[in-house]
């Protein structure tokens, strides 16, 4: 029988919402194919509420949870590296503290690894919501096949990070996450792709992503725009992205920064998301 064991890797820090965090854990625990292990990295001291949630699940699922406690906040990339090292399974699924995995997500992803022994990383589309997870407002659609993913990654992230499942050995072979405060996932994925890792996305939404109006404001910050341009610039310097790719990304990020919010929202809805009308 094929090995269907996998670990889930999640990092939590003090500013997370306890209610969202609990819903996220519940969505992992109640999968049609349950995880063999859930690794929670405490990225620095947590609030009392967050600690109580971790303690509750450790007490009630003692064999399932592995807790990694960091004495100070080190950022997502470093925290995930610490958690990845202790994961006891080759297959590792990412998860974030405010998202919800659909019941059959992990079963579908594990089956893809069983069917294709050469597969290194797989993700999926996401459905976005605001407060009510039953009211989907949009979806982020990503490329499906490897060649499409390679082409897409020269300008944009070809994966929705909270949806990915990857081989631990493949991530470690490519030095894990770099110490970036932003885009650390894109940096890792491009290094993996550039070094011959095989990738795919499942053409359906397997995760509910909690969005809000603050997401748009963060995308418009010059710090975020500059960080993204710098990332693609490094890809160009390494020969991964072309000068045309870099020029298009730089121009689009500057447009994002200078445009009014309503223009950015319109562009996002039209070109970057599949938008749902009220039902």
C-alpha positions in Angstrom: 0.0 0.0 0.0 1.3 3.5 -0.9 2.5 5.7 2.0 -0.2 8.3 2.5 1.3 9.9 5.6 2.0 13.6 5.6 2.7 16.5 8.0 1.1 19.9 8.0 3.4 22.9 8.7 1.9 26.1 10.2 3.5 29.1 11.9 1.7 31.3 14.4 2.7 34.7 16.0 1.3 37.0 18.5 -0.9 39.1 16.3 -3.0 36.2 14.9 -6.7 36.1 15.5 -7.5 33.3 17.9 -10.9 32.5 16.3 -9.5 32.3 12.9 -6.6 30.1 14.2 -9.0 27.6 15.7 -11.0 27.3 12.5 -7.8 26.7 10.6 -6.7 23.9 12.9 -10.2 22.4 12.8 -10.0 22.3 9.0 -6.8 20.3 9.2 -7.9 17.9 11.9 -11.1 17.0 10.1 -9.7 16.1 6.7 -11.0 13.0 4.7 -7.4 11.9 4.8 -6.1 13.1 8.2 -2.5 14.3 8.8 -0.1 12.0 10.6 1.4 15.1 12.2 0.7 18.8 12.5 3.7 21.0 13.3 2.9 24.3 14.9 5.8 26.8 15.1 5.3 29.4 17.8 7.2 32.4 16.2 8.0 34.2 19.4 5.8 34.6 22.5 2.1 34.3 21.9 -0.9 35.8 23.6 -2.6 33.9 26.3 -5.6 33.1 24.1 -3.4 31.7 21.3 -1.4 29.6 23.8 -4.6 28.2 25.2 -5.7 27.1 21.7 -2.4 25.3 21.2 -2.5 23.7 24.6 -6.1 22.5 24.0 -5.2 20.7 20.8 -2.0 19.2 22.2 -4.0 17.9 25.2 -6.8 16.4 23.1 -4.6 15.1 20.2 -1.3 14.4 21.9 0.1 12.1 19.2 -0.8 14.5 16.4 0.8 17.8 17.3 4.5 18.7 17.4 5.2 22.2 18.8 8.3 24.2 18.0 8.8 27.2 20.3 11.0 30.1 19.3 12.0 32.5 21.9 11.7 35.5 19.6 9.8 36.4 16.4 12.1 35.6 13.5 9.6 36.0 10.6 7.7 33.5 8.4 10.6 32.1 6.4 12.9 31.3 9.3 10.0 30.0 11.3 8.9 27.6 8.6 12.5 26.4 8.2 12.6 25.5 11.9 9.3 23.6 11.6 10.3 21.8 8.4 13.4 20.4 10.0 11.3 18.5 12.6 8.6 17.3 10.2 8.8 13.5 10.4 7.2 12.8 7.0 8.5 13.4 3.5 5.2 15.0 2.3 4.6 18.4 4.0 1.5 20.6 3.5 1.6 24.3 4.2 -1.2 26.0 6.0 -1.8 29.6 7.3 -3.5 30.5 10.6 -6.5 32.4 9.0 -7.4 30.1 6.1 -9.6 27.0 5.9 -8.6 23.9 4.0 -11.5 22.1 2.3 -12.2 18.6 3.7 -10.7 16.7 0.8 -7.7 18.9 0.1 -5.0 16.7 1.5 -6.4 13.5 0.1 -6.4 14.9 -3.4 -2.8 16.2 -3.1 -1.4 13.0 -1.6 -3.0 11.0 -4.4 -1.2 13.2 -6.9 2.2 12.3 -5.3 1.2 8.6 -5.4 0.4 8.8 -9.1 3.6 10.7 -10.0 6.7 9.7 -8.0 8.7 12.5 -9.7 6.3 15.2 -8.4 8.0 17.7 -6.0 5.4 20.3 -5.3 1.6 20.7 -5.9 -0.8 23.5 -5.1 -4.3 24.6 -6.1 -6.6 27.5 -6.7 -8.1 29.4 -3.8 -11.6 30.8 -3.1 -11.5 34.2 -1.3 -14.0 35.4 1.2 -14.4 38.2 3.7 -16.2 37.2 6.9 -18.5 34.5 5.9 -16.7 31.5 4.3 -20.0 30.5 2.5 -19.9 33.8 0.6 -17.1 33.5 -2.0 -16.2 36.9 -3.5 -13.4 35.8 -5.9 -10.9 33.1 -6.8 -7.2 33.2 -7.6 -6.5 30.8 -10.5 -3.0 29.5 -11.0 -1.4 27.7 -13.9 -1.9 23.9 -13.9 0.9 22.1 -15.8 4.6 22.3 -15.2 5.5 24.3 -18.4 2.8 26.8 -17.7 4.0 27.1 -14.1 7.6 27.7 -15.3 6.5 30.5 -17.7 4.2 32.1 -15.1 6.8 32.1 -12.4 9.1 34.5 -14.3 6.7 37.3 -13.5 4.3 36.1 -10.8 3.9 33.5 -8.1 2.6 30.3 -9.7 1.4 28.9 -6.4 -1.0 30.0 -3.7 1.4 29.4 -0.8 -1.1 28.2 1.8 -2.3 25.5 -0.7 1.1 23.8 -1.4 2.2 20.4 -0.5 5.8 19.5 -1.2 8.5 16.9 -0.6 10.5 17.9 2.4 13.7 16.6 0.8 13.1 18.7 -2.3 12.7 21.9 -0.2 15.8 21.2 1.9 17.8 20.3 -1.2 17.1 23.8 -2.4 18.1 25.4 1.0 14.6 26.1 2.3 13.1 29.5 2.7 15.3 32.5 2.5 15.2 35.2 5.2 12.9 37.7 3.3 10.1 39.5 5.1 8.1 39.3 1.8 7.9 37.0 -1.2 10.0 34.3 0.6 7.6 31.7 -0.9 8.2 32.9 -4.5 11.9 32.9 -4.0 11.8 29.3 -2.8 9.5 28.1 -5.6 11.7 29.7 -8.3 14.8 28.1 -6.9 13.0 24.7 -6.9 11.8 25.1 -10.4 15.1 26.4 -11.7 16.8 23.4 -10.1 14.6 20.8 -11.9 11.8 20.2 -9.4 8.5 19.0 -11.0 5.5 21.1 -10.2 1.7 21.0 -10.8 -1.5 22.7 -9.5 -4.8 21.0 -9.1 -7.4 22.9 -11.2 -9.9 23.5 -8.4 -10.1 25.5 -5.2 -9.0 23.5 -2.2 -8.7 26.3 0.3 -10.8 29.2 1.5 -8.6 32.3 1.8 -9.6 35.0 4.2 -9.3 38.4 2.4 -10.2 41.9 3.5 -9.9 45.5 2.4 -6.5 45.8 4.0 -5.0 43.4 1.4 -5.5 46.1 -1.2 -3.8 48.7 0.9 -0.8 46.5 1.6 -0.4 45.8 -2.2 -0.3 49.6 -2.8 2.5 50.2 -0.3 5.8 51.3 -1.9 7.7 48.9 0.3 5.8 45.9 -1.0 6.0 47.1 -4.7 9.7 47.8 -4.3 10.3 44.4 -2.7 8.5 42.6 -5.6 10.5 44.5 -8.2 13.7 43.6 -6.3 12.8 39.9 -6.3 12.2 39.8 -10.1 15.4 41.8 -10.6 17.3 39.1 -8.8 15.7 36.5 -11.0 16.8 38.5 -14.0 20.4 38.8 -12.7 20.4 35.0 -12.3 19.2 34.5 -15.8 15.8 33.1 -14.8 13.6 36.0 -15.9 14.1 38.0 -19.1 14.6 41.8 -19.3 11.1 42.0 -20.8 9.7 40.1 -17.7 11.5 42.6 -15.4 10.3 45.6 -17.3 6.7 44.4 -17.3 6.8 43.7 -13.6 8.5 47.0 -12.7 6.0 49.0 -14.8 3.0 47.1 -13.3 4.2 47.6 -9.7 4.7 51.3 -10.3 1.2 51.5 -11.8 -0.2 49.7 -8.7 1.6 52.2 -6.4 0.4 55.4 -8.1 -3.1 54.3 -9.1 -6.1 55.1 -7.0 -7.5 52.1 -5.0 -10.6 51.9 -7.2 -8.5 51.5 -10.3 -6.4 48.7 -8.7 -9.5 47.0 -7.5 -10.9 47.1 -11.0 -7.7 45.7 -12.6 -7.5 43.0 -10.0 -11.1 41.9 -10.5 -10.7 41.9 -14.3 -7.3 40.3 -14.8 -6.0 38.7 -11.7 -9.1 37.1 -10.1 -12.3 35.3 -11.1 -15.0 37.4 -9.5 -18.3 36.0 -8.2 -21.6 37.8 -8.4 -23.9 37.6 -5.4 -26.0 34.4 -5.4 
